[in-house]
Amino acid sequence: MRTTVDIPDSKYRQLKSKAASEGTTVKALVLKGVEVVLTQRSPAPRKPLKLPLVKSSRPGSIDLDNERIYDLIFS
């Protein structure tokens, strides 16, 4: 299939130079780039972060230190 891609002049000059130094064509390098993008694995979707709830009779006034937080999370 034929398509038109707008590449900035400076990038095209770099691409053309790289193709020449590798003894290949601009088309081959572009297709190689397309293959790389299409074969990349997309990052795994992030799971929502579930924060622990700390019960308090007076919300916002609980006194916690790191050790207590660790106990609440991992117990």
C-alpha positions as CSV (number, residue, x, y, z in Angstrom):
1,M,0.0,0.0,0.0
2,R,1.2,3.5,-0.8
3,T,1.0,6.3,1.8
4,T,2.4,9.7,2.4
5,V,4.2,10.5,5.6
6,D,5.4,14.0,6.5
7,I,8.9,13.8,8.0
8,P,10.7,17.0,9.1
9,D,13.6,17.8,6.7
10,S,16.3,17.4,9.4
11,K,15.0,13.9,10.3
12,Y,14.7,12.9,6.7
13,R,18.3,13.9,6.0
14,Q,19.4,11.8,9.1
15,L,17.3,8.9,7.9
16,K,18.7,9.1,4.3
17,S,22.2,9.3,5.6
18,K,21.7,6.3,7.9
19,A,20.2,4.3,5.0
20,A,23.2,5.1,2.8
21,S,25.7,4.2,5.5
22,E,23.9,0.9,6.1
23,G,23.6,0.2,2.3
24,T,19.8,0.1,2.4
25,T,16.9,2.3,1.5
26,V,14.8,4.8,3.4
27,K,11.8,2.6,2.7
28,A,13.5,-0.4,4.3
29,L,14.4,1.6,7.4
30,V,10.9,3.0,7.7
31,L,9.4,-0.6,7.4
32,K,11.9,-1.8,10.0
33,G,10.7,1.0,12.3
34,V,7.1,0.0,11.7
35,E,7.9,-3.6,12.5
36,V,9.5,-2.6,15.8
37,V,6.5,-0.6,16.8
38,L,4.0,-3.4,15.8
39,T,5.9,-6.1,17.6
40,Q,6.5,-4.2,20.9
41,R,4.5,-5.6,23.8
42,S,2.3,-3.0,25.3
43,P,2.7,-2.5,29.0
44,A,0.4,-4.5,31.2
45,P,-2.6,-2.5,32.4
46,R,-2.1,-1.1,35.9
47,K,-4.3,-2.5,38.6
48,P,-6.0,0.1,40.7
49,L,-4.2,0.8,43.9
50,K,-6.2,-0.3,46.9
51,L,-5.3,1.7,50.0
52,P,-6.0,0.3,53.5
53,L,-8.7,2.0,55.6
54,V,-7.7,2.9,59.1
55,K,-10.7,3.1,61.5
56,S,-10.8,6.0,63.9
57,S,-13.4,7.4,66.2
58,R,-12.2,10.9,65.3
59,P,-11.1,10.9,61.6
60,G,-8.0,12.9,60.9
61,S,-6.8,12.7,64.4
62,I,-5.2,9.2,64.5
63,D,-1.6,9.1,65.6
64,L,0.4,6.7,63.4
65,D,4.0,5.9,63.1
66,N,5.7,3.8,60.4
67,E,5.7,0.6,62.5
68,R,1.9,0.9,63.2
69,I,1.2,1.6,59.5
70,Y,3.2,-1.5,58.5
71,D,1.3,-3.6,61.0
72,L,-2.0,-2.3,59.7
73,I,-1.1,-3.0,56.1
74,F,0.5,-6.4,56.5
75,S,-1.5,-8.0,59.3
